[in-house]
Amino acid sequence: MFAFLAAILCFSALGSGQVVHSQNAKGSRFICTAIPIDADPSCPIPAVPLQSSSVQEEDLKNTVIQLRETILHQKETIVDQVGTIKELTSKFSRCESATGESFLGGKYRNKGSWRKDGTNTMGDLPRDPSETIDHLGKTMQNLKSRLENLEQQQMRANLSGISFPNELRDLLQRRLGVLENQLLKKVTELEEEKTQLYNETAAHRHRTESTLSSLLERITELEKGSSPFKSPEGFKVSLPLRTNYLYGRIKKSLPEMYAFTVCMWLKSSANPGIGTPFSYGVPGQANEIVLIEWGNNPIELLINDKVAQLPLSVRDGQWHHICITWTTRDGLWEAYQDGEKLGSGENLAPWHPIKPGGVIILGQEQDTVGGRFDATQAFVGEITHFNMWDRVLRPIDIMNMANCSSYMPGNIVPWVDNNVEIFGGANKVALEICEDQLLGS
């Protein structure tokens, strides 16, 4: 820029005749002096110090070098983070494959290594990228410090009279802003990857542990095999009196469920009302699931204390097969008696999941979890084959169980001897319900 102005002034001097001739015999030389456009050429012009130009060029050169170093450093950082993400993905895949081999290979295969503090590392879990995030934070702070230094240099340049180009300053600020946004985006992606990886690993581990626990419980039940009855399910619970102390209790509780089917065989001639064949209570809600016929009212199904009346009739002293299905989606329910669907409805506690960790009682209605029974609501009669599933069974499956052409134990609550406790004088009596039905017919 300065050279260009000097050339223009030199050309102007030639045109106006203001030329200083040298005494050198070999030729003439012209000395051009840079003057402002609106200045008088006849006035002496002080020489412009050239040092400011060299200082400005040196500052610009240093700034460009710093910007180049910053870009290279950010490129290396991004490459490192890409490698870290690949490493996390690879280790998570190995963790999943190792867990799958453990489930397929047997009880003691590939359980993972154990640390001295007793925690299972499940082989080689991915490291926590907290150090990487801290490093990125420090890098971002370094970029901000460099930007502040550039602004301070601009202030010093303004005070010393040196003009710092606005275009270059804006360019530097834009570049640093882009780099800072990229850095923040990378940090956010790493945090999201970390959270997603943790959630997926925890969910997979929970599913695996639940499956293994169910298998172990089933194996334990089969290994015991000490039932006094002909088969583990070949018995009934007899509740002959209307009291508040005769009842049965299911040892297994329920998980969180979004649908269920409960089926049982009932025999009762109690009047008025057969009472409460079963109830399920959880902390904070004693009427989570209740089947009750109280007084002269029809049989009612309660879910989360919401009520639906069922078109069932079982007071004739004969065995009847009862099935009830429900799903949280729109609160749809269906009621089956002896294999035939007699009623259905909706809006029964819609979108309410069945809460886990409660108590299932046979023959009594709970006012508190597991207790405070009312004799007027007690069931009088006999119950067998109480089974529960965490899904809605097909009508054909219900029909096959009702006519004894097949038997399906509940996947959540199966009817087995060692899963049912009795209290207060209730009795367990041997009964093969399908043989009894065949002989009765």
C-alpha positions in Angstrom: 0.0 0.0 0.0 2.8 2.4 0.9 4.7 1.5 -2.2 1.6 2.2 -4.3 1.2 5.7 -2.7 4.8 6.5 -3.3 4.6 5.6 -6.9 1.6 7.9 -7.4 3.3 10.8 -5.6 6.4 10.3 -7.8 4.3 10.4 -10.9 2.7 13.6 -9.7 6.1 15.1 -9.0 7.2 14.4 -12.6 4.1 16.1 -13.9 4.5 19.2 -11.9 8.2 19.6 -12.6 9.3 19.2 -9.0 12.4 17.1 -9.7 15.7 17.2 -8.0 18.6 16.5 -10.3 21.6 14.8 -9.0 25.1 16.0 -9.8 26.2 12.6 -10.8 27.7 12.8 -14.3 26.5 9.3 -15.1 22.8 10.2 -15.1 19.9 11.7 -13.2 18.0 10.3 -10.2 14.6 11.3 -8.9 13.7 11.4 -5.3 9.9 11.1 -4.6 8.3 12.2 -1.4 4.9 10.9 -0.4 2.5 13.7 0.5 -1.3 13.6 1.3 -3.7 14.4 -1.5 -5.0 17.6 0.0 -1.5 18.9 1.0 0.3 21.8 -0.7 3.3 20.4 -2.7 5.3 23.6 -2.1 5.4 22.9 1.7 8.1 20.7 3.1 6.7 17.3 4.0 8.2 15.3 6.9 9.3 11.8 6.0 6.9 9.0 7.1 8.7 6.6 9.3 8.9 3.2 7.7 9.3 1.4 10.9 5.5 1.3 11.5 5.0 -0.7 8.2 7.6 -3.3 9.3 6.0 -3.6 12.8 2.5 -4.0 11.3 3.8 -6.7 8.8 5.5 -8.5 11.7 2.3 -8.5 13.8 0.3 -9.8 10.8 2.9 -12.5 10.2 2.8 -13.5 13.8 -1.0 -13.5 13.8 -1.1 -15.7 10.7 1.4 -18.1 12.2 -0.7 -18.4 15.4 -3.9 -19.0 13.4 -2.2 -21.7 11.4 -1.0 -23.3 14.6 -4.5 -23.1 16.0 -6.0 -24.8 13.0 -3.4 -27.6 13.0 -4.0 -28.1 16.7 -7.8 -28.3 16.2 -7.3 -30.7 13.3 -5.2 -33.0 15.6 -7.8 -32.7 18.3 -10.7 -33.7 16.0 -8.7 -36.6 14.7 -8.0 -37.8 18.3 -11.7 -37.6 19.1 -12.7 -39.6 16.0 -10.2 -42.2 17.2 -11.8 -42.1 20.7 -15.3 -42.6 19.3 -14.2 -45.5 17.2 -12.5 -47.1 20.2 -15.6 -46.7 22.3 -17.8 -48.2 19.5 -15.4 -51.1 19.1 -15.2 -51.8 22.9 -19.0 -51.6 23.2 -19.4 -54.2 20.3 -16.9 -56.5 22.1 -18.9 -56.1 25.3 -22.1 -57.0 23.6 -20.6 -60.0 21.9 -18.9 -61.1 25.1 -22.3 -60.9 27.0 -24.0 -62.9 24.2 -21.4 -65.6 24.3 -21.8 -65.8 28.1 -25.6 -66.2 27.8 -25.3 -68.9 25.1 -22.2 -70.7 26.4 -23.4 -71.5 29.9 -23.6 -70.5 33.4 -19.9 -69.9 34.1 -18.6 -68.9 30.7 -17.2 -65.4 29.9 -18.4 -63.6 33.1 -15.8 -60.8 32.7 -12.9 -59.9 34.9 -13.4 -58.8 38.5 -11.5 -55.9 40.1 -10.1 -56.0 43.6 -13.0 -53.9 44.9 -15.5 -56.5 43.7 -16.9 -54.8 40.7 -17.3 -56.7 37.4 -15.6 -54.9 34.5 -17.4 -57.2 32.0 -14.2 -57.7 30.0 -13.0 -54.4 28.7 -15.4 -51.6 29.2 -14.7 -48.3 27.4 -12.8 -45.7 29.4 -14.5 -42.6 30.6 -13.8 -39.7 28.2 -13.8 -37.1 31.0 -10.1 -36.4 30.4 -10.8 -35.8 26.8 -13.5 -33.4 27.5 -11.3 -31.6 30.0 -8.6 -31.4 27.4 -11.1 -29.9 24.9 -12.2 -27.4 27.5 -8.6 -26.2 28.0 -8.1 -25.9 24.3 -11.2 -23.7 24.0 -9.9 -21.6 26.8 -6.6 -21.3 25.0 -8.4 -20.1 21.9 -10.3 -17.5 23.9 -7.0 -16.3 25.4 -5.5 -15.9 21.9 -8.5 -13.9 20.8 -8.1 -11.6 23.8 -4.4 -11.1 23.0 -5.4 -10.1 19.4 -7.8 -7.6 20.8 -5.2 -6.2 23.1 -2.8 -5.9 20.2 -5.5 -4.0 18.3 -5.9 -1.6 21.2 -2.1 -1.1 21.4 -2.0 -0.5 17.7 -4.8 2.1 17.9 -3.0 3.9 20.7 0.3 4.0 18.8 -1.4 5.3 15.6 -0.9 2.1 13.6 -4.0 1.0 11.7 -4.9 -2.7 12.1 -7.0 -3.8 9.1 -10.6 -4.4 10.1 -10.9 -7.1 7.5 -8.2 -9.2 9.0 -9.6 -8.7 12.5 -13.1 -9.8 11.4 -11.6 -12.8 9.6 -9.7 -13.9 12.7 -12.8 -13.5 14.9 -14.9 -15.5 12.4 -12.3 -18.3 12.2 -12.0 -18.5 15.9 -15.8 -18.5 16.2 -16.0 -21.4 13.8 -13.3 -23.3 15.6 -15.1 -22.7 19.0 -18.4 -23.9 17.6 -16.8 -27.0 16.2 -15.2 -27.7 19.6 -18.4 -27.3 21.5 -20.2 -29.5 19.0 -17.6 -32.2 19.4 -17.8 -32.0 23.2 -21.6 -32.3 23.0 -21.4 -35.3 20.7 -18.9 -37.0 23.0 -21.2 -36.5 26.0 -24.2 -37.8 24.1 -22.2 -40.9 22.9 -21.1 -41.5 26.5 -24.7 -41.3 27.8 -26.1 -43.5 25.0 -23.4 -46.1 25.5 -24.0 -46.2 29.3 -27.8 -46.5 28.9 -27.5 -49.2 26.2 -25.0 -51.2 28.3 -27.1 -50.9 31.4 -30.3 -52.0 29.6 -28.5 -54.9 28.0 -27.0 -56.0 31.3 -30.4 -55.7 33.0 -32.1 -57.8 30.3 -29.4 -60.4 30.5 -29.5 -60.6 34.3 -33.3 -60.8 34.3 -33.3 -63.7 31.8 -30.6 -65.5 33.8 -32.5 -65.0 37.0 -35.7 -66.4 35.5 -33.8 -69.4 34.2 -32.1 -70.1 37.5 -35.4 -69.8 39.4 -37.1 -72.2 37.0 -34.2 -74.6 37.3 -34.3 -74.4 41.1 -38.0 -75.2 41.0 -37.5 -78.2 38.8 -34.5 -79.4 40.8 -36.5 -79.4 44.1 -39.3 -81.6 42.6 -40.5 -82.4 46.2 -44.2 -81.7 45.6 -46.4 -84.2 47.5 -48.9 -84.0 44.6 -49.0 -86.1 41.4 -47.7 -83.1 39.5 -46.4 -79.6 40.7 -49.6 -78.0 39.4 -51.9 -80.8 40.5 -53.5 -79.1 43.6 -56.1 -76.6 44.7 -56.4 -74.1 47.5 -59.5 -74.5 49.6 -61.0 -71.5 51.5 -64.1 -72.9 53.1 -65.0 -70.0 55.5 -65.7 -66.3 55.1 -63.0 -64.9 57.5 -60.3 -62.3 57.5 -57.5 -64.8 58.2 -57.8 -67.6 55.6 -55.9 -66.8 52.5 -53.1 -67.9 50.1 -50.1 -65.9 49.1 -48.1 -66.1 45.8 -44.4 -66.0 46.6 -43.4 -64.3 43.3 -44.2 -60.7 42.7 -44.9 -58.9 39.4 -42.5 -56.8 37.2 -43.7 -53.6 35.6 -46.2 -54.6 33.0 -48.1 -52.8 30.2 -50.4 -55.8 29.6 -51.5 -59.0 31.3 -53.6 -62.1 31.1 -54.7 -63.8 34.3 -56.5 -67.2 34.2 -57.8 -69.6 37.0 -60.3 -72.3 37.7 -62.9 -71.2 40.4 -65.6 -73.2 42.3 -67.9 -71.3 44.6 -71.5 -71.3 45.8 -71.2 -68.4 48.2 -74.0 -65.9 48.5 -74.2 -63.0 48.3 -71.1 -62.7 46.2 -68.2 -65.0 45.9 -65.8 -62.4 47.5 -62.3 -61.7 46.2 -60.6 -64.5 44.3 -57.3 -62.5 44.1 -55.9 -59.1 44.7 -52.5 -57.4 43.9 -51.4 -54.4 46.0 -48.3 -52.2 45.8 -47.0 -49.5 48.1 -49.2 -46.5 47.7 -52.0 -48.4 45.9 -53.6 -51.5 47.5 -56.0 -51.9 44.6 -53.5 -52.1 41.8 -55.3 -55.3 40.4 -58.4 -56.7 42.1 -61.1 -59.3 41.0 -64.1 -59.1 43.4 -67.8 -59.9 43.6 -69.1 -58.1 46.8 -72.6 -58.3 48.0 -75.2 -58.2 45.2 -72.9 -56.4 42.8 -71.6 -58.0 39.6 -68.0 -59.2 39.4 -65.7 -56.2 39.1 -62.2 -55.8 37.8 -60.2 -53.0 39.5 -57.0 -51.6 38.0 -55.3 -48.7 39.8 -58.6 -48.3 41.7 -60.6 -47.8 38.4 -63.5 -50.2 38.0 -65.0 -52.2 35.1 -68.0 -54.6 35.6 -67.6 -58.1 34.1 -70.5 -60.2 32.7 -69.4 -63.3 34.5 -71.5 -65.7 36.7 -69.8 -68.4 38.8 -72.0 -68.9 41.9 -73.4 -72.3 40.9 -70.9 -74.4 42.8 -69.4 -75.8 39.6 -65.8 -75.4 38.3 -65.5 -72.5 35.8 -62.4 -71.4 33.9 -62.0 -67.6 34.1 -59.6 -65.5 32.0 -59.2 -61.7 32.0 -57.0 -59.7 29.6 -56.0 -56.1 29.8 -53.6 -53.7 28.1 -52.6 -50.2 29.0 -53.2 -49.1 25.4 -56.6 -47.4 25.7 -57.3 -49.5 28.8 -58.8 -52.4 26.7 -60.1 -55.4 28.6 -61.7 -58.7 27.8 -63.5 -61.3 30.0 -63.7 -65.0 29.2 -65.7 -67.8 31.0 -65.2 -71.4 30.1 -63.3 -70.4 26.9 -65.9 -68.0 25.5 -65.5 -64.2 25.5 -68.5 -62.8 27.3 -67.5 -59.1 27.4 -65.0 -56.4 26.6 -64.4 -52.7 27.1 -62.0 -49.8 27.2 -60.8 -46.8 29.2 -60.0 -49.0 32.2 -56.9 -47.2 33.6 -55.6 -46.3 30.2 -51.8 -45.8 29.8 -51.2 -46.8 33.4 -48.4 -49.4 33.7 -48.9 -52.1 36.4 -46.4 -51.3 39.1 -43.8 -53.8 40.3 -42.8 -55.1 43.7 -46.3 -55.8 45.2 -48.0 -58.8 46.8 -50.5 -61.2 45.3 -53.1 -62.6 47.8 -55.6 -65.4 47.0 -59.0 -65.1 48.7 -58.7 -61.7 50.3 -58.9 -58.0 49.3 -56.0 -55.9 50.6 -56.5 -52.5 52.3 -52.8 -52.3 52.9 -50.1 -54.2 51.0 -50.3 -57.8 52.2 -52.8 -57.3 55.0 -55.8 -55.6 56.7 -58.4 -57.9 55.3 -62.2 -57.5 55.5 -64.1 -60.8 56.1 -67.1 -59.5 54.1 -64.9 -59.4 51.0 -63.3 -62.8 51.5 -63.5 -65.5 48.8 -65.4 -68.7 49.8 -64.6 -71.7 47.6 -61.7 -73.3 45.8 -59.1 -72.0 43.4 -56.6 -73.8 41.1 -54.3 -73.2 38.1 -53.9 -69.4 38.9 -51.5 -68.3 36.1 -50.4 -64.9 34.9 -48.7 -63.7 31.7 -47.3 -60.3 30.8 -49.2 -60.2 27.5 -52.7 -60.6 26.0 -53.2 -64.3 25.2 -54.9 -65.3 22.0 -58.6 -66.5 22.2 -57.5 -69.9 20.8 -55.0 -70.3 23.7 -57.7 -69.5 26.2 -60.1 -71.9 24.6 -57.6 -74.7 24.6 -56.9 -74.3 28.3 -60.6 -74.1 29.2 -61.4 -77.4 27.4 -58.2 -79.1 28.7 -56.7 -79.7 25.3 -53.5 -77.9 26.4 -51.9 -76.4 29.4 -49.9 -73.2 29.5 -48.1 -72.2 32.7 -47.9 -68.4 33.2 -44.6 -66.9 32.3 -44.8 -64.3 35.2 -46.8 -66.4 37.8 -47.0 -70.1 37.2 -49.2 -72.3 39.3 -46.7 -74.6 41.1 -46.8 -76.0 44.6 -43.7 -74.3 46.0 -44.9 -70.9 44.7 -48.1 -70.9 46.9 -48.2 -70.4 50.6 -51.4 -70.8 52.7 -52.3 -69.2 56.0 -55.0 -69.2 58.7 -56.3 -72.8 58.1 -56.5 -72.7 54.3 -55.8 -76.1 52.7 -53.8 -77.4 49.8 -55.6 -80.5 48.4 -54.5 -82.7 45.5 -56.5 -82.1 42.4 -56.0 -82.8 38.7 -58.6 -80.4 37.3 -58.8 -81.8 33.8 -59.2 -85.4 35.1 -61.9 -84.1 37.5 -63.7 -82.3 34.7 -63.5 -85.4 32.5 -64.9 -87.6 35.3 -67.6 -85.0 36.1 -68.8 -85.0 32.6 
